[in-house]
Amino acid sequence: MNTPNALSDILAQATGPRYTSYPSADRFSEAVCERTFLDALHDRSLAPAQTPLSLYVHLPFCKSICYYCACNKVVTRNTDLVPEYMEAVFREIDMVTKALRSPAPVLQLHLGGGTPTYLTDGQLELLVLKLESSFVFGAKAERSIEVDPRTVDKERLSALRTMGFNRLSLGVQDFNLETQKAVNRLQPFEQVAHLSESARALGFESLNFDFILGLPHQSRASLQETLRKTLKLRPDRLAIYNYAHLPERFKPQRRILIETLPSVSEKIAMQTMAIETLQAAGYEHIGMDHFALPTDELAVAKRQGLLHRNFQGYTTLPDADLLGFGVSAISRVGATFTQNERDLESYQDAVNMWLLPIARGHVCGLEDLLRQHVIMALMCQGFIDFQSVEAAFLIDFKKHFAREYAALQSYASAGHLVLTEESVELTETGWFLLRNIAMVFDAYLHQCRLLSNYSRVL
Ligand code: SF4
């Protein structure tokens, strides 16, 4: 762990997970298999009160490659692959609902990818109908979909609204033409502006824009211009993710010339400027890379201490069991994480043999659950109340976390958090270091030296 002298030192050097789960997915083991998942579903069915459900469907197809991409996707123009894939997803849904036995309300549905809108409206409608006939959706369920602006128009948005989607997440990345060319993703501002207007007119409740910081040819000036344009459209939420250049792991990134990437110091300056610009425009910093308007329910939940975090990022939903369908999708049922096969063929082969396509996972022990609780408190509230952790897990916080408590002292001395006998609370600069501070409580990082495999924080 670094000694946190200067903020820029830490941002420049540190690496770490994003903690959409603890343990992070790269800790999952192949010892976890179909049987483990079925046991978790069985245990769930025996519980007196049914935990609500959150559903995720991974739709991996994309028409063209974006060079920065690190997602699990299949780039193809052969749309004939879709029906076979959908058949496998439908079969997987059938197998899971059979094992699930009792119905529980679905509070959240998210379609991610890849490019979910690679599917035709008819195919998406079939998928929604399949999900609706297999699960019980709560009346106010959040239904969100990731949208590649290049693949939709007003008519398609209208079709999505008719299918019940009430939230859109647009992959914008950057409005700068030079950057768009360098990453092979051309989408003019006017296109995004038109879609935003249409989404509002159609009554979508929440509009999110995703951006990436650290792409080729980006600078403070270009980012400022992108933000100026963005603020005209005033999305309810914004996420600004840091680009991690790992060409040895992600082949498409080899098309990006390293000399076109902004330096670490420029990235830090860009991030600082982005936060200041968005806050001056009235957005609240939710945590990590996320911002929301004060009226957005994420910002309200943060103010009320009711923010949660799951594989889709920040959410207002209390803990729900997550069922993930499709290639590489992750599920979490009770204390069990499972991940599906990450390769399309292996996924389809398993499902075609009526096997749940589980490739790996993790069953959390009590220590995992304790650390998960502490890390999520930091990620969501920036605050850990020792007494409430002690009451929930029957531990003496400072004794149990003696090493961690000592490690936090240096962050406290540097002004990134306030550490007392009763609690730890992040300061404004501490929110920049969220990942680093959360890493103090990650037992797995102390067990091995795989830090170099993580994406850089910046
Ligand atoms: S960024 Fe999105 S659209 Fe581009 S290749 Fe990756 S998954 Fe496909």
Residues whose N, C-alpha, C, O or C-beta is under 5 A from the ligand:
A	BS01	SF4	C62 S64 I65 C66 C69 C71 K73 G113 G114 T115
